[in-house]
Amino acid sequence: MNVTSNLSEKIRLIRLQKGLSQENMADMLGLSTTAYGDLERGRTELSVSRVENIAKLLDVPLPELLGFDALTMSETEWLRQENTRLLGENRRMQNELDQWKMKFKQWFGDGIIRHIGEERERIGFK
């Protein structure tokens, strides 16, 4: 069993303990019953926001749902800080990628198009 299957099974068990049907959960999450069923069968990748929503609906602390029952406050705070750091790093890398895309377009985009046009004229194509 992989992590997704374990989490999906845990969600199913807690849902049953709370007396909720798949239809109830699907409605509260804004999903079709089929999509929710796939989620519980581990056929769907769970996003962090989806897992957070499920934890709230099931009234279960997120760390507990994820199997981190024994996390201390300092560990939880470290995870939050690490998440913030990684989000910042992700934004920085996206900005760098955007800059490289602009440079590439400046270096090759217009120049290549102009060069191809000149070559076409040189060899007699119009």
C-alpha positions as CSV (number, residue, x, y, z in Angstrom):
1,M,0.0,0.0,0.0
2,N,1.3,3.4,-0.9
3,V,0.9,6.7,1.0
4,T,-2.1,7.8,-1.1
5,S,-3.8,4.4,-0.4
6,N,-3.1,4.7,3.3
7,L,-4.5,8.2,3.5
8,S,-7.5,7.3,1.3
9,E,-8.3,4.4,3.6
10,K,-7.9,6.5,6.7
11,I,-10.3,9.1,5.2
12,R,-12.8,6.3,4.5
13,L,-12.6,4.9,8.0
14,I,-13.0,8.3,9.7
15,R,-15.9,9.1,7.3
16,L,-17.6,5.9,8.3
17,Q,-17.0,6.6,12.0
18,K,-18.6,10.0,11.6
19,G,-21.6,8.4,10.0
20,L,-21.2,10.3,6.7
21,S,-21.8,8.8,3.3
22,Q,-19.7,9.3,0.2
23,E,-22.5,11.4,-1.2
24,N,-22.3,13.7,1.9
25,M,-18.6,14.2,1.5
26,A,-18.8,14.7,-2.3
27,D,-21.4,17.4,-1.8
28,M,-19.5,19.2,0.9
29,L,-16.3,19.1,-1.2
30,G,-18.0,20.1,-4.4
31,L,-17.2,16.8,-6.2
32,S,-19.2,14.2,-8.0
33,T,-19.9,11.0,-6.0
34,T,-17.8,9.1,-8.5
35,A,-14.8,11.5,-8.1
36,Y,-15.1,11.2,-4.3
37,G,-15.3,7.4,-4.6
38,D,-12.1,7.5,-6.7
39,L,-10.5,9.6,-4.0
40,E,-11.3,7.1,-1.3
41,R,-10.0,4.2,-3.5
42,G,-6.7,6.0,-3.9
43,R,-7.2,6.5,-7.7
44,T,-6.9,10.3,-7.4
45,E,-3.9,12.3,-6.3
46,L,-4.8,14.4,-3.3
47,S,-3.8,18.0,-3.2
48,V,-2.8,19.7,0.0
49,S,-5.8,22.0,-0.1
50,R,-8.1,19.0,-0.7
51,V,-6.7,17.1,2.3
52,E,-7.0,20.2,4.4
53,N,-10.7,20.5,3.4
54,I,-11.3,16.9,4.2
55,A,-9.7,17.2,7.6
56,K,-11.9,20.2,8.4
57,L,-15.0,18.4,7.2
58,L,-14.2,15.3,9.2
59,D,-13.2,17.5,12.2
60,V,-9.8,15.8,12.4
61,P,-6.5,17.8,12.9
62,L,-4.6,17.7,9.6
63,P,-1.4,16.3,11.2
64,E,-3.5,13.4,12.7
65,L,-5.1,12.7,9.3
66,L,-1.7,12.7,7.7
67,G,-0.3,10.3,10.4
68,F,1.8,12.9,12.3
69,D,0.0,12.4,15.5
70,A,3.0,13.2,17.7
71,L,4.1,16.5,16.0
72,T,5.0,19.1,18.6
73,M,4.2,22.7,18.1
74,S,7.8,23.5,17.2
75,E,7.8,20.8,14.5
76,T,4.5,22.1,13.2
77,E,5.9,25.6,13.1
78,W,9.0,24.3,11.4
79,L,6.8,22.8,8.7
80,R,5.0,26.1,8.2
81,Q,8.2,28.0,7.9
82,E,9.7,25.4,5.5
83,N,6.5,25.6,3.4
84,T,6.8,29.4,3.3
85,R,10.5,29.2,2.4
86,L,9.7,26.7,-0.4
87,L,6.9,28.9,-1.8
88,G,9.3,31.8,-1.9
89,E,11.9,29.7,-3.6
90,N,9.3,28.6,-6.1
91,R,8.3,32.2,-6.9
92,R,12.0,33.1,-7.3
93,M,12.6,30.3,-9.7
94,Q,9.4,31.2,-11.7
95,N,10.6,34.8,-12.0
96,E,14.0,33.6,-13.2
97,L,12.4,31.3,-15.7
98,D,10.3,34.2,-17.0
99,Q,13.4,36.3,-17.4
100,W,15.1,33.6,-19.4
101,K,12.1,33.2,-21.6
102,M,12.2,37.0,-22.3
103,K,15.9,36.8,-23.1
104,F,15.5,33.8,-25.3
105,K,12.7,35.6,-27.2
106,Q,14.9,38.7,-27.5
107,W,18.0,36.8,-28.6
108,F,16.3,34.3,-30.9
109,G,12.6,35.0,-31.4
110,D,12.6,38.1,-33.6
111,G,16.1,37.6,-34.8
112,I,15.4,34.1,-36.2
113,I,12.2,35.2,-37.8
114,R,13.9,38.2,-39.4
115,H,16.9,35.9,-40.5
116,I,14.5,33.3,-42.0
117,G,12.8,36.1,-43.9
118,E,16.1,37.4,-45.2
119,E,17.2,33.9,-46.3
120,R,13.9,33.3,-48.0
121,E,14.4,36.5,-50.0
122,R,18.0,35.7,-50.7
123,I,17.2,32.4,-52.3
124,G,14.2,33.7,-54.2
125,F,11.1,32.8,-52.0
126,K,8.6,35.4,-51.3
